[in-house]
Amino acid sequence: MTHKLIKTDNYLLVVDDNKGIEENMWTVKDGKVREVSYLGQDNGYAIIAHLPLNGSPILEGVDLLPPIEDDVKKLAEIHWGNVHRSGVLGFIEGYNKAREKYKYTEEDVRKAITMARDLEDWQDLVWEYEYDDIIQSLHQYPTEFECEMIPCNPIKYTTEDHLDVEPKTITTAQGIQWVGKYK
């Protein structure tokens, strides 16, 4: 099952807008993540899985998404194989140095120009806010997570068996983590 990801300053999130909000549940509204202390207000969307970014804390009681892996190790092994360890390490070091120096691709710059051009009522903008939004949009984070699903809770119907499914998970030192891949 593919889930859309919501990116905040500190998290990548999977939310469920159909899940009922309860006390002590983590939610997101207007890009702000918070734990619900009492009901009766507009609490936003229930967070069902997350990936902390920028050293942010893990949201207690919420499933984790796997770490985002860079393909540089796979690329290095394709070019250098498993035999040339120094070549692999040099490739990875060079790749990371190039990413520092050349942070944005030509495609990223085109995207930024298009976003700036498409802004409505550009004369009345608060420019600092818009600059930050455009720059943040260029950071390369996935937009979807394809979660592996496993059957659970068989329910008998009159003509055929129907199986509900739930995300496949593993237990890590940090907590319960979904299994799947980023898109």
C-alpha positions as a Python dict, from the first residue, in 0.01 Angstrom:
ca = {
    (1, 'M'): (0, 0, 0),
    (2, 'T'): (138, 341, -93),
    (3, 'H'): (109, 627, 157),
    (4, 'K'): (166, 995, 82),
    (5, 'L'): (434, 1153, 302),
    (6, 'I'): (396, 1486, 476),
    (7, 'K'): (726, 1669, 529),
    (8, 'T'): (759, 1902, 828),
    (9, 'D'): (1076, 2071, 951),
    (10, 'N'): (1153, 1777, 1178),
    (11, 'Y'): (966, 1473, 1045),
    (12, 'L'): (846, 1275, 746),
    (13, 'L'): (496, 1160, 839),
    (14, 'V'): (229, 915, 732),
    (15, 'V'): (-113, 1026, 854),
    (16, 'D'): (-460, 874, 863),
    (17, 'D'): (-739, 1129, 825),
    (18, 'N'): (-1000, 861, 899),
    (19, 'K'): (-856, 755, 1233),
    (20, 'G'): (-1034, 893, 1538),
    (21, 'I'): (-824, 1124, 1755),
    (22, 'E'): (-768, 1017, 2114),
    (23, 'E'): (-585, 1171, 2408),
    (24, 'N'): (-206, 1117, 2411),
    (25, 'M'): (-208, 1055, 2034),
    (26, 'W'): (39, 1236, 1808),
    (27, 'T'): (-116, 1457, 1540),
    (28, 'V'): (-9, 1709, 1277),
    (29, 'K'): (-189, 2027, 1180),
    (30, 'D'): (-51, 2313, 972),
    (31, 'G'): (296, 2154, 977),
    (32, 'K'): (304, 2138, 1358),
    (33, 'V'): (344, 1803, 1532),
    (34, 'R'): (196, 1772, 1880),
    (35, 'E'): (60, 1528, 2129),
    (36, 'V'): (-312, 1567, 2199),
    (37, 'S'): (-360, 1657, 2564),
    (38, 'Y'): (-737, 1697, 2551),
    (39, 'L'): (-1016, 1636, 2301),
    (40, 'G'): (-1268, 1885, 2174),
    (41, 'Q'): (-1046, 2096, 1953),
    (42, 'D'): (-943, 2057, 1589),
    (43, 'N'): (-646, 1830, 1646),
    (44, 'G'): (-549, 1774, 1282),
    (45, 'Y'): (-454, 1433, 1143),
    (46, 'A'): (-347, 1124, 1336),
    (47, 'I'): (17, 1031, 1275),
    (48, 'I'): (49, 658, 1213),
    (49, 'A'): (419, 639, 1114),
    (50, 'H'): (713, 881, 1114),
    (51, 'L'): (1081, 935, 1042),
    (52, 'P'): (1258, 1188, 1265),
    (53, 'L'): (1477, 1436, 1074),
    (54, 'N'): (1751, 1673, 1192),
    (55, 'G'): (1804, 1484, 1519),
    (56, 'S'): (1440, 1522, 1626),
    (57, 'P'): (1306, 1290, 1895),
    (58, 'I'): (1110, 975, 1820),
    (59, 'L'): (735, 1017, 1875),
    (60, 'E'): (656, 768, 2149),
    (61, 'G'): (395, 510, 2054),
    (62, 'V'): (409, 591, 1679),
    (63, 'D'): (554, 340, 1432),
    (64, 'L'): (878, 438, 1258),
    (65, 'L'): (961, 458, 890),
    (66, 'P'): (1295, 312, 784),
    (67, 'P'): (1595, 544, 743),
    (68, 'I'): (1632, 703, 400),
    (69, 'E'): (1926, 540, 226),
    (70, 'D'): (2138, 710, -33),
    (71, 'D'): (2213, 499, -340),
    (72, 'V'): (2579, 604, -334),
    (73, 'K'): (2693, 273, -182),
    (74, 'K'): (2514, 74, -452),
    (75, 'L'): (2658, 302, -722),
    (76, 'A'): (3010, 266, -581),
    (77, 'E'): (2983, -113, -577),
    (78, 'I'): (2857, -115, -936),
    (79, 'H'): (3157, 91, -1052),
    (80, 'W'): (3423, -62, -826),
    (81, 'G'): (3282, -398, -723),
    (82, 'N'): (3338, -554, -383),
    (83, 'V'): (3707, -613, -453),
    (84, 'H'): (3839, -255, -457),
    (85, 'R'): (3755, -128, -107),
    (86, 'S'): (3967, 189, -146),
    (87, 'G'): (3793, 266, -477),
    (88, 'V'): (3452, 229, -315),
    (89, 'L'): (3548, 455, -23),
    (90, 'G'): (3697, 715, -260),
    (91, 'F'): (3384, 710, -476),
    (92, 'I'): (3160, 763, -172),
    (93, 'E'): (3380, 1044, -36),
    (94, 'G'): (3387, 1220, -375),
    (95, 'Y'): (3012, 1183, -417),
    (96, 'N'): (2942, 1332, -74),
    (97, 'K'): (3185, 1621, -135),
    (98, 'A'): (3015, 1697, -468),
    (99, 'R'): (2674, 1698, -297),
    (100, 'E'): (2803, 1957, -49),
    (101, 'K'): (2940, 2182, -322),
    (102, 'Y'): (2666, 2129, -580),
    (103, 'K'): (2363, 2113, -357),
    (104, 'Y'): (2103, 2177, -626),
    (105, 'T'): (2069, 2033, -974),
    (106, 'E'): (1968, 2225, -1285),
    (107, 'E'): (1624, 2066, -1248),
    (108, 'D'): (1601, 2201, -890),
    (109, 'V'): (1677, 2555, -1010),
    (110, 'R'): (1410, 2527, -1280),
    (111, 'K'): (1161, 2413, -1015),
    (112, 'A'): (1248, 2714, -794),
    (113, 'I'): (1206, 2958, -1081),
    (114, 'T'): (871, 2803, -1174),
    (115, 'M'): (749, 2819, -813),
    (116, 'A'): (848, 3184, -783),
    (117, 'R'): (681, 3266, -1114),
    (118, 'D'): (360, 3084, -1015),
    (119, 'L'): (316, 3261, -682),
    (120, 'E'): (-16, 3441, -669),
    (121, 'D'): (-21, 3813, -603),
    (122, 'W'): (360, 3825, -598),
    (123, 'Q'): (371, 4198, -523),
    (124, 'D'): (218, 4152, -176),
    (125, 'L'): (433, 3859, -65),
    (126, 'V'): (631, 3839, 251),
    (127, 'W'): (949, 3748, 65),
    (128, 'E'): (1142, 3580, 349),
    (129, 'Y'): (861, 3331, 397),
    (130, 'E'): (838, 3257, 25),
    (131, 'Y'): (1217, 3220, -12),
    (132, 'D'): (1222, 2964, 270),
    (133, 'D'): (931, 2770, 117),
    (134, 'I'): (1098, 2755, -224),
    (135, 'I'): (1436, 2652, -83),
    (136, 'Q'): (1276, 2389, 143),
    (137, 'S'): (1091, 2243, -153),
    (138, 'L'): (1425, 2175, -324),
    (139, 'H'): (1549, 1943, -51),
    (140, 'Q'): (1532, 1595, -188),
    (141, 'Y'): (1294, 1396, 28),
    (142, 'P'): (1068, 1117, -92),
    (143, 'T'): (699, 1196, -138),
    (144, 'E'): (555, 847, -87),
    (145, 'F'): (622, 530, 107),
    (146, 'E'): (521, 194, -34),
    (147, 'C'): (457, -27, 266),
    (148, 'E'): (463, -405, 245),
    (149, 'M'): (133, -543, 373),
    (150, 'I'): (53, -869, 550),
    (151, 'P'): (-286, -1034, 607),
    (152, 'C'): (-453, -1017, 946),
    (153, 'N'): (-795, -1082, 1106),
    (154, 'P'): (-974, -1311, 857),
    (155, 'I'): (-1341, -1224, 834),
    (156, 'K'): (-1583, -1484, 696),
    (157, 'Y'): (-1832, -1372, 435),
    (158, 'T'): (-2105, -1586, 285),
    (159, 'T'): (-1931, -1643, -47),
    (160, 'E'): (-1557, -1601, 12),
    (161, 'D'): (-1296, -1528, 274),
    (162, 'H'): (-1178, -1167, 299),
    (163, 'L'): (-851, -1078, 466),
    (164, 'D'): (-777, -743, 620),
    (165, 'V'): (-418, -629, 582),
    (166, 'E'): (-181, -430, 800),
    (167, 'P'): (169, -291, 747),
    (168, 'K'): (450, -543, 774),
    (169, 'T'): (678, -437, 1059),
    (170, 'I'): (1006, -529, 1223),
    (171, 'T'): (1122, -450, 1575),
    (172, 'T'): (1438, -239, 1602),
    (173, 'A'): (1620, -89, 1897),
    (174, 'Q'): (1428, 236, 1835),
    (175, 'G'): (1084, 72, 1813),
    (176, 'I'): (844, -81, 1561),
    (177, 'Q'): (946, 3, 1205),
    (178, 'W'): (747, -40, 884),
    (179, 'V'): (894, -246, 601),
    (180, 'G'): (884, -103, 251),
    (181, 'K'): (1051, 147, 19),
    (182, 'Y'): (1047, 518, -48),
    (183, 'K'): (934, 666, -378),
}
